[in-house]
Amino acid sequence: MGGLFRPEDLAGYATRKLLLLCDIEGAERELLDLDAAPTLKDMDVIVESHENLRPGVTKLLTDRLRNTHHITLVQDDGQRQLHNPPQWFKNLAQLDQLLAVWEWRGGPTPWLVMRSLSRP
């Protein structure tokens, strides 16, 4: 994207139908701010909410966007299952398989799926 992406940068996408996929390691509080980025109200957003880094951020984002978005909370229990892993993965030792899918999270990182209420 060219470096730091700020709330005011969202204005450049105001006329587009947009899905904002956001995994920004704790900076979701700063980016997803309707006061700083009013065009956010018209965008669909999927964001990983880094509760492990910023406790309370999930509630903050939900409260902040509840009047402009339909919000679904998707909890992440940390379990990773590969239903059809490639053969090379099956040939790895169990510890290597575990390490390949372990995200090293120190706590929960739920996802918020937010559909703009201004879109049909």
C-alpha positions in Angstrom: 0.0 0.0 0.0 3.0 2.3 0.2 3.6 2.6 3.9 1.5 3.9 6.8 -2.2 3.9 6.1 -4.1 6.5 8.1 -7.8 7.1 8.7 -7.9 10.1 6.3 -6.6 7.8 3.5 -10.0 6.1 3.5 -11.5 9.2 1.9 -9.8 8.3 -1.3 -12.1 5.2 -1.6 -15.4 7.0 -0.8 -17.0 6.4 -4.2 -16.1 2.7 -4.4 -17.8 -0.4 -3.1 -15.1 -1.6 -0.7 -14.3 -4.4 1.6 -11.6 -3.3 4.1 -9.7 -6.4 5.4 -7.8 -5.2 8.4 -5.1 -7.1 10.4 -2.9 -4.4 11.7 -1.6 -5.8 15.0 -3.4 -3.5 17.5 -3.8 -0.3 15.4 -7.4 -1.0 14.6 -8.5 1.5 17.2 -6.8 4.3 15.4 -7.7 3.4 11.8 -11.4 2.5 12.4 -12.5 5.8 13.7 -15.7 7.4 12.2 -14.7 10.9 13.4 -11.4 10.7 11.5 -12.7 8.6 8.6 -16.5 9.3 8.0 -16.4 7.4 4.7 -15.9 4.2 6.8 -19.6 4.2 7.4 -20.1 3.1 3.8 -17.5 0.3 3.8 -17.7 -3.3 4.7 -15.0 -4.2 7.2 -13.4 -7.5 8.4 -11.0 -6.8 11.2 -8.9 -8.9 13.5 -9.5 -7.4 17.0 -6.2 -7.8 18.9 -7.6 -8.1 22.4 -4.3 -9.6 23.4 -2.5 -6.3 22.6 -5.3 -3.8 23.3 -7.7 -5.2 25.9 -11.2 -3.7 25.4 -10.7 -2.9 21.7 -13.4 -5.4 20.5 -16.1 -3.6 22.6 -14.7 -0.2 21.6 -15.0 -1.0 17.9 -18.4 -2.6 18.3 -19.7 0.4 20.2 -18.2 2.8 17.8 -19.6 1.1 14.6 -22.9 -0.4 15.9 -25.0 2.4 14.4 -23.5 2.2 10.9 -22.8 -1.5 10.6 -24.3 -4.9 11.2 -21.6 -6.6 13.3 -20.9 -10.3 13.7 -18.3 -11.4 16.3 -16.3 -14.4 15.3 -14.4 -15.9 18.2 -11.0 -17.6 17.6 -10.3 -20.4 20.0 -6.7 -20.9 18.6 -7.4 -24.3 17.2 -6.1 -24.8 13.7 -7.3 -27.8 11.6 -6.2 -28.4 8.1 -9.0 -30.5 6.5 -7.1 -31.3 3.3 -3.4 -30.7 4.0 -1.0 -31.2 1.1 1.1 -34.3 1.2 4.3 -32.5 2.1 2.5 -31.2 5.2 1.4 -34.8 6.2 5.1 -35.9 5.9 6.2 -33.4 8.5 6.9 -34.4 12.1 4.0 -33.6 14.5 5.9 -30.7 16.1 6.7 -29.2 12.7 3.0 -29.5 11.8 2.0 -27.7 15.1 4.5 -25.0 14.6 3.4 -24.4 11.0 -0.1 -23.5 12.0 0.6 -21.9 15.4 0.2 -18.1 15.4 2.0 -17.5 18.7 -0.8 -15.5 20.1 -0.7 -14.5 23.8 -4.5 -14.3 24.0 -7.7 -14.2 22.0 -7.9 -12.4 18.7 -11.5 -12.4 17.7 -12.6 -11.1 14.3 -15.4 -8.5 13.6 -17.3 -8.9 10.4 -19.0 -5.5 9.8 -21.5 -4.9 6.9 -22.3 -1.3 6.2 -26.0 -0.5 6.8 -25.8 2.0 4.0 -25.3 -0.8 1.4 -28.1 -3.0 0.1 
